Amino acid sequence: MCMSHKEDVDGIASAALIKAAFNATSIILSDYPSLIPRLERLAEKKIEKLFVCDLGLSKRNEEKFAEILGKIAKDADVTYIDHHDISPATKKALKKAEVRLVHTIKECTSVQVYSKYRKMLPAHAAFLAAMGALTDYMETKPKARAIVSRYDRQFLMLEATATSYMISASQKDDDFLLRIVDTLARMKYPHDVKDGFERAEKYTKKVAGAVDTIQGGIITLQNLAHAPSTVDLSSSMVVNFVLGSSGKPAAMVYKLKEDIGSYVVSIRGSKKCKVHLGRLVNEITTELGGSGGGHDKACGAVVPKAKLDEFVKALDARIS
């Protein structure tokens, strides 16, 4: 069984690689807010082997995460593969619970999965890892660079970007996301996903039509540009437009989820941003009763509805 991140190519590719290497019979795709509830349900089932991939933690949920995986690991072989920050205390707790930890912040998750289980995978599997590295902006890392260099860059970029758009267009359609995983696990290309490129094309047109709407809502502060996500696009897509047009070291977009009484926030940093955004966001959201974290230049957060202004001010003040 494999539980992996559903919102990007790195998570989907990781699930496909695990499925291919271990003939996984059950793939569960999760976003960050659903991680703990889904793990809690899994803990009630009989599991022989579990992989958890590309699902980063925050100070708010890391203790619970380690506790649940420890419970599952009493009767199952559990492996956690990730590239987000993990606190020393959580690493210690996972190891004490005999959870196998495959972790470095220096390579994306799919590259780590491929490197760890390469002998169990066909040669084409490297292409999946290359797509994960490229779309996670980690293609210059040592192992990723060697893998990416094997392929024609234009072909790799086309397939990786189309996959990213397929995934973004299908966040409410887990059956289609699982179709992507299954196709890639059979060592096919993304263009082999039935109706995949058609979905990517429709999403491309939606992106193009949303650019002007996004531009009009951007507010710039000293170090941060921010805007509400008022279009039907993934926040990770929108925030890149805000970052690029603002010229600021960092950008964020936010969308209110009434069912949880919080804003879901996506944050990106440019080369001018010198702080590790994932760590900084983790700290600030913990102080405000939310959660968050991620990479040095890309991360996400869940911020209580009443705390958004405070979060924006704190983030702008602590970015350099």
N, C-alpha and C positions, 0 to 999 in steps of 0.2 A: 504494500500500500504506500502511496506517495501523496503527501499534501504539499502543494506548491502555490506560489504567488500567481494570481490570475490576471494581474493588471499590466504585465509587460512581457517582452520577449524573453528576458532572462529567466523569469519564473516558468513560463510555458515551455521553453526549451529544456530547462532543468527537469521538468516532469517527463518530457518526451525521452530524454536520455536515461532517466531511471527506469521508465517503462521498457525501453529497449534493452537495457543491460540486465534487468532482473525479471523481465516478463511480468511486470506489475499488473495485477488484475483489477486494481481499484485506484483511480486517480481522483483526488479531491482538490478542487481549486478554491482558493480563499483570498479575500482581501485582508487588510490589517484589522479592521473592526471585528471581523468574523473569526479571527484566529483562535482566540481563547474559547468561545462557545463551541466551535467545531471540534477542538481538541478535547473538550470536556465530554462531548458525545462519543468521541472515539475511545476515550478511556473506559467507557462502559461496555465496549465490544471486545471480543476475543481477536487479538491481532498477533501474527507471528513476526512480521517485519514491517517497520514503519520508517519512511524517509520524510523529513520535513525540510523543504527547500525554499530559499530566497524570501523568507518571512522574518523580517527584522523585528527587534524588540525595543521597548521603551522602559524607562524606570517604573512606569505604572504597571506594566504587565509581565516583566521579566521573571519576577519571583513566582508568580502563578504559572507561567510557562514552564519553568524548571520543575515545579511541583507536579504538574500534570504529566510531563514527559517522564519524570521519575516513576510515577505510578504506572504508566504504560510499560516502562522498561523492566518492571518486575517480572513480567511474563513475556516480553517481546524484545526483539533486537531493534533498537531505535538509533537512528542516525540523523543528526541535525547538520545541514550544510548551508552556510550563509556567508555573506560578505559585509554585513552591517556591523556597527560597533556592538560589542558585547562586554559587559562589565566583568571584572575579575571575579566578583562574587558569583555571578551567574555561571561563568565558565567552571568554577569550582563546584557549584551545586550540580551541574550537568554531569561532570566527571564522577562525582560522588555517587550519582544515581546510575552510573554505568551507561550513560548516553554517549554514543560515539560522536565526537564533535570534529567536523571538518570545517575549518574557518580561517579566513584571512581577509583583511580589508583591501588587499592588494590585487585581487582578481575577482571578477564577477562570479556568481554562483554557478552558472552553466559551465564556465571554464574549469572551475574546481571539480564539478561532477565529471566532466569529460576526462580531466587529468587523473582523477582518482580511479575511475573505472574504465580507462582507455582499452585495456586488454580484453574487456568483455564487450567491446563495441566495434562495429565496422568502421572503416576509414571515413565514411561519409558523416559520421557523428560529429566530426570536428567542425563541420559547416554549421551545425546548430549552436555550438559553443561560440563560433565566430559571430553569428548573428546576435547572440546575447551580449557579447562584449561590445559590439558596435553600437547597439541601441542603448546600452547602459553607460555609454561614453567612457568605456574602460579598455578600448582597443589598443592603447599604447602601453598597457601593463606588460611585463615580461612574457608570461605564458600566452596571453592573448595576442600580443604582437606577432609571435611566431605562428600562431594558428591563423590569424587574419591574413598574413602574408601569403598563404597558400593559394588564395583565391583571387580571381579578377575582382577588383574593388567595386566596379560599377555593378557587376552582377550581384555581388554580396550586398551592396547597399540597396539595390532594388528589392531583393528578396526580403531583407531584414526590415526595410521600411514598410513594405506591403504587409508583412506579418504584424508589425506594430499597429498599423491602421486597422487590420482585421480584428486584432485584440481589442483596441479601443472602441471599435464600432459594435462589439459583441459582449460588453460587460454585463448585460442583462440576459445573455443567452449562453448559459453554461454548456448546453448541448453542443453549440457550435465551437466553443473554446475547447471542449473535449475532442471534437473532430479534428481541430488543429493539432492537438497533442498526439492523437492516434496517427494522423498522416505523417507527422515528423518522426514519430517513433518507428514507423515502417521505412524510415530512411528515404522518404520522398521530399521533394522541395515544397516550399510554401505555395508555389504556383500550382501544385497538384491538389491543394485543398479545394474540394468542390465548392464553388460559389465564393471562394475566398477573395480572389482579385476583384470580383464584382463588388463585394462589400467594401474593399479598400478604396475602389474608385469612387463609390458613393460618399464615403467618409472624406475623401480628398476634396470633393466639391463642397461638402459642408464646412470643412476647414477654411477653404478659400472665401466662402461667403461670410464667415464669422470674423475675419480679420478687422474690418472697419468697425464693427460693433465693439470689439475688445479695445481698440485704440482709444475710443471716446471715454472709457471708464477708468483709465490709468491715473493713479495719484502717485506723485514722486515725492519722496522724503530725502533726507541727506544721503543715506546709503541704500535705501530700499524703495522699490516701486511696487505698488500693489493695486489689485483690481478685483472686483467681484466676478465670479465666473457665471455669466448670464446666458451663455450659449450652451447648446447641447453637444459639448465636446468634453473629452477627458481633461481634468485639471492639469495634468502633466503636459498636455499639448498646449493649453492656453498659456501656461506660465512661461513657456519658452518664447512666445510672442511678446509677452510683457517685458521679459528680460532683454530681448534683442532690441526692442524699440526704445527702451528707457535709457540705456547706457549706464545704469546703476550697477553696483557690485552684486546686488541680489534682487530677486523679484518673488512675489508671492501672489497666488490667487486663492479665493476662498468661496465656498458654497455652503449654504445652510442646510443641514439635515434636521428637519423638525422632529423626526421620530426619536432622535437621540439628544435633541436640544443643544447641538454643537455645530461648529463650522468644521468642515473638512478642508484642510489647507494643503496646497502644494507649493514647494519652494525650490528655487534654482539659484545657483551662484555662477558668476562669470569668473574669468581668470583673475579679475581684480579683487575678488573676494578672498581674503586671507584666513578667515576662520573656518573651522570644520562645522558646516551648517548642521549636520546631523546631530552632533554632540550638543551644539548650542540650542537647537530647537528642543532636544530632549530635556535639557536643563530648564528652559523657560516654561515649557508646557507642564512639567512636573510641579513647578512653583505655582502654576495657575490652575491646577486640578485637571489638566488634560493629559495628552500623551503625544509622543512624536519621536522622530529620529530618522536616521538614514545615512546617506553618503556625505562626503565632504562638500560636494557641489549640488547634491540633489536629495531632497528629503520631503517628508510629509508630516502632518500633524492633525490632531483632533483637538479643537479649542472650544471650551464652553462658550455658549452664545453670549453671555454677559461679559466675557473676558477678551473679546477680539481686539478692541482698541488698545487694551493694556498689552496684549501680545505683540501687536504691530509696533508700539512705541519701544518695548523692550528689545525686540529684534533689531529695529533700526539703530538703536543706541549701542548695541553690542556687536554689530557687524563692522569690520574694518577692511 
